[in-house]
């Protein structure tokens, strides 16, 4: 149900949904690896080398720009919710870098001959409300007529050059905190197949639409060495980028990873998006899964998340205090593993 009271199945207008529509990590790395390397500008603090969440460009000794862009096809059926989720997802990259969102641009692809223009207005309203919640300002955008609806944001934020967080700074002894449950890709695929109740849809939508703002504000008071947000490449894909970027190993405790209700049940029924399977194929040679963990469990850890939580590598001695602070603020955080000097560039799932 949208704000006009009309039933719309927005996901029926696209073949893939949310971050599951992204080009797979294996294909993407092959494409980017074929491009010529350019000399790095001295003010470019974070570029493409470690597949980080956003780029960071230093303007002065005290100020740097954080820039990112993200858009995708409908992940939920309600237009307002789609706008909210897409906006939260794009804003998340800035939070993952330790920055504060400042301005946003709307990116719109919309089948103007197939869907009423009021649907687009509701999508934009949902995004605008989320941008306002983040304290950022909408400054414009761009739109095209397309057969499939797509929406997202280009976001510019700011950060102090000395407080930039990347996915490459993790240190042995750090513990890993995840701030949202996983299983989103499987549940949103179930939405397309009419397998979720209204309450279940409401639950997964609330997870995706939640800003990572509060988690980012809280972690700023602790010795966080690395951070990334868990999105299209799944928990394993983003953790692997952290392992490779830092040159250290990562251990994930499967029993401690928070998973949304019914995810395993649906995955066992075959409700697994193609993006999740692509993620698994991409990481399986670099992850030592516990022998007792079956294929379904492995798919869940690789599930293609849309607007997921932050994966935070924090000084081990401070991890419990950070976890309590996050939970006290209503963040669904969990300690899920640690960084180790063993097996550099690899993940062990226990």
N, C-alpha and C positions, 0 to 999 in steps of 0.2 A: 504494500500500500504506500503510495507517495503522498506528498503534502496536499495534493488535489483530491485525494480519496479514491483515485483510480488504480486498478490493478495493472501493473506493468512488470513483465518479466524481461528486465533489461539484459540479463545474461544470455537470453535467446538470440540476441542480435550479434553475438560474437562467437567465434569457434573456440577461443581460449579465454581464460579469465585471470585478471590481476597479474601478479608477477610471474604466473605460470606461462604467460605469453612471451616472456623474454627469450632472446636467443640464448641457447644453452652455454654454460661456462666453457665447455670444451671447444665448441665452434667459435665462440667469441674470442677466446685466447688465441686461436689459430689465425683469425682475421687480423687482430691487433698486432700479433707478432710479425706479420708480413709487412707492416708499415715501416718506412724508414724512421730511424731514431733522430730526433732533433736535439740540438744543443739545449741544455736546460738553462732557463733564465735564472739568474741568481736570486730573484725575488719569488720564484715558484717554490714554495715550501713543501707542498704535497702535489704530486702529479699522478701519472698513470702507472708508475713502476710497481706498486704493490696492490693495485686494484682496490684502492681505498674508496670510501663512501663519497668523498667530495674533493674538489681541488682547493688548495689554499694558496693565496697570493699575497705577499707582504706589501703593504702600502707605506708604512712607517715602522719605526722601531716598536711602536706600541699598538699597531693596528694592522690586521690582515683580513682579506676577504675570503669567505668560504662560499664556493659556488657548486651547485648541483642541479640536476634535472631528472625528473622521473614521471613517466606516464604509462598508462596501460588500459586494457579493455575492461568492461564491467566485471566486478568481482561479486557484487550483490545485485539484486533486482531493483531495489528502491533507489531512485535517482538521487535523492538527498543523501542517503547513506553512502552511495558511490562517491559523491563529491567529498564527503567527510573523510572516507578511507583514503582516497587518492591524495588528498591534501596532507593528511597525517603521514602518509608514507613518504612523500617528497620532503616534507619538513624534517623527517627523522634523520636524514643524512647530515644535516647541519648539527643536530644535537650529538650525533655520534662523533663528530670531530671536536666536540667541546665548545661549539659556537652558539651564537644566538641568531635566529632568523630575523632578517630585516625587511626585505622586500620580496614579492613573488610576482610571477607572470603566469597567467593561465595558458595551458596548451590544450586546444580543443580540436578533435576530429569528430564530426557528427553527421549522420545520414539525414540530412534536412528534409529529404523527400519521403522518408520512411517513418520517422518519428516526429511527433509534434514538437515545435520549438519550445513549448512550455516545459518539456522534459529537460532540455538543456538549461533552461532558466533555473530549474530546481537543483540540478547538478551543481551549477555555479553558486547557488545560494548555500548549499551544504559546504562547499569548499571555502566560501567567504567566511562562514561562521567559524570554521576550524582555523583559518588563518588569523581571524580576530582573536580567538582563544590563545593562539601562540604569541600574540603581541606583534605580529608582522603586519605589513601593509601591502595590499594589492595595488600594483602600478600599471597593469595592462595585460596584454596577452596576444594570442594569435589563434585563428581558427581556420579549418578547411572542411569542405564537404567530403565525407568518406563513407564507404559502405558499412564499416563497423565503427561504433562509437568508441572513442578513446579520450581519456582525460588525465591531466596531471599538472605539475607545476615546475617552473624553473625558479629556484630559490637562491637568493643571495643573503649571506649572513656575515657576521663579524666575529673575530676571535683575537685575543692577544697572541702574537707570534710565539711567545714563550709558553703558552698553555694549549697549544694544538695537540689533540689526541689523534693517533692514527691506529691502524690495525697492525702495525709493525713493532710496537714498543713493548710487547709482553716480555716478562722476565721470569726465569725459573723461581719458583716459590710463590708466584702470583696465584690467586684463586680466581675462578671464573664464575661470574654471576650473570644469569639470564633474567631479563625483566618482564618477559611475557611468555605464556605457554605456546607450544608449537602445535602443529596439526591443522593449521589454517587452510593449506592448499587442499587437503583431503576433504575438509568440511565444505569449502566453497565449491569444490567439484560436486559434492553431494547436493548443494543448492541447485546447481544446474540440472540435476537429475531428480529433483523434487523428493529428496530423501530426508530432509530436515524439517522439524516442526518450527512454528513461528518463534517459540522460546529459544530453540537451538540456534536459529538464524540470528536472533537478537543478541545472544551471547557471543557468537563469533564476530559479529559486526562490532560490538562494543570493544572487543579486544583490538580489532584492526583500527578502529577510529580513535582509540586512545593515543594522545600525544606522548612522546617520550620526553617531553619537556621537564616534568617533575623529576624523573629519574636522572636526567642530565644535570639538573640543578643540585640534586643531592650528592651525586658522585663528585662534583667539583670540590667538595670539602675533604676528599680523601685522596690517598696516593694511588691514583689510577694511572697505569702505565700504558694501556691500550684499550681501544674500544671500537666496535663496529656494530651496525644494526643488522639483524637477521632478516633477510628478505628473500628474493627470488632464488638464490643458490642454496637456501636451506641452512640449518644449523651446521651441518658438516661442511658445506661449501665455504661458509664464512669463517668457521673455525680453522679450516685448512689455510685460508688466506692469512689468518693471524699467525699460524704456525710457520708458514713459509716466509712471511714478511719479517718475523722476529728472529727466524733461524733457530727456533726452539721447538720442543714437542708439546703436545697437548694431550691430556687425559680427560675423557668425559665419562662420568658415572651415569650410565643409562637410567638407573632406578631413580635418580634425582632430577632428571629432566622433566619439567612440567608439561603435560600433554592434555589438550582439551578433551572433554567427554566425548565418547563414541568414536573417536578417531581410529582406534585399533579395530573396532567392530566393522566400521565402514571399509577400512583398508583390506581387511580379510575378505570382504565381499567384492573386492576388485575396484573400489572407488579410489583410485590413485591417479593423479594427473600425470600427463606425459612429462611435464617439467620436473616433477619429483623423480621419475625414473631416469631422466637425463642427468639429474644431479647425482644420483647414485652411481651411474656409469662413470661419471667424471671423477668421483672421489674414491671409488672402491679400491684402486691400486695404491692409495695413500693412507688408507684407514685400516687398522687392525681391529676388526669387530670381534667381540667375545663370541666364541663358538656357539654358545647357547642362544645368541640373538638371531632369531629367524629373519627371513626376508622382509616380512611385514614390519618388524621392529626396525630394520635398517632403512626401509622406505620412510618411516615416520621421522627418523633422525635427519633424513635428507629432504623432507617435504618442502616444497616451494612455498615459502611464506610470503604473504603480502602484509606490509606494515607491521612487521614483527618487533620484538623487543631489542634492547641493547645487550650485547655480549661484552661484559666488562672484565678486564684483567686488572685486579686490584692487589696491592701489597697484602700478602697472606695474613699478616697479623691484624689487618684492618678489615678483613672480609666479613667477619661476623657483625661488626658494628655497622658497616655499610648495609648489610642485608637487613638488619633490624630497622635502620632508618628508612630504607625503601619500603619495607612492609608496613611500618607505622604510617607512612604517607599514602598507603593504599595501592602501592605497586605490587604486582603479582610476581615478585622476584624469588629466585631460588639459586643456591650454590650448586653448580653442576659439574665442577671439575677443577683442574689446576694446570699450570704451566710447568714443564720439566725440562731439564737439560738433556734428558735422554731422547732418543729417536727424533732428532731435529727435523722439522718440516713434515712430521707425520702426526697422526692422531691415533690414540689407543682408546677404544671404547670398552669399558669394563662392565 
